[in-house]
Amino acid sequence: AHQPAILDCTRLVRMDFAAASQLFSSLTPLIQSGRIIELANANHFIAALCHVMGFQDLIRILPRKN
């Protein structure tokens, strides 16, 4: 019910391609329905992976400040 839907990635250290694909395929119905998905506090590795996989066009990625 929240807009945007925020996924807190503070404790997320790493994610491989298979896990990222599975995560975003499960988020696809929400994105297609007009929901905004936001990855908050993503480390630079997670942000780079999402960028390489082309997810930056589908979701907001807010990297950590530190």
N, C-alpha and C positions, 0 to 999 in steps of 0.2 A: 504494500500500500504506500510505501515511501517513494518519493520522487526527488532526487535520484535514489536508486537502490545502491547502497554503499557496501562494498566488500572490503573489510579491514584486512590489509595484508601485512600488518605490523610484524606478526610472528612467522610469516611465510619467508623461508630462506631461499628455496629454489623450487623450480617446477620444470619438468621435462616436456618435450613436444607432445607426447601422448597425453599427459595430464592436462596440458593447456588446451589441446584439441577437444578433450572430453568436457572440460569446464565450459568452453565457449559454445560447444554444440548444445549443452544443456541450457545455456543462457539465450540461445538464438530465439526461442519462442517469445521470451520477454522483450528482446530487442525488436523483434518484428511487430510486437503489439504496441510499440511506441515508448516502452520504458527506457529510461536512461540508466545505464549501469556504470558505476564508478569504482575503480580499484584505488583505494586510498592507502597511502603509506607504502607503496610498492618500492622494493629496493631497485637499484639500477639494473640488476640482472633480469628481474621480472619485467621491468619496463622495456628493456631491449628485446626480450623474447616476444612480448606482445607486439612490438613494432615490427620485428622480422616476420612474424606470422600474419601481419596485416590487421591486427585487432584494434589498432589505434583509431581506425575509421568507424568502429562499431561501439567502442566504449571510451570513457574518460579514464586516463591513467594519470594519477597524481603521485609522483615519486616522493620518496622521503626527503626531508630537508637535510639530513646529515649524511 
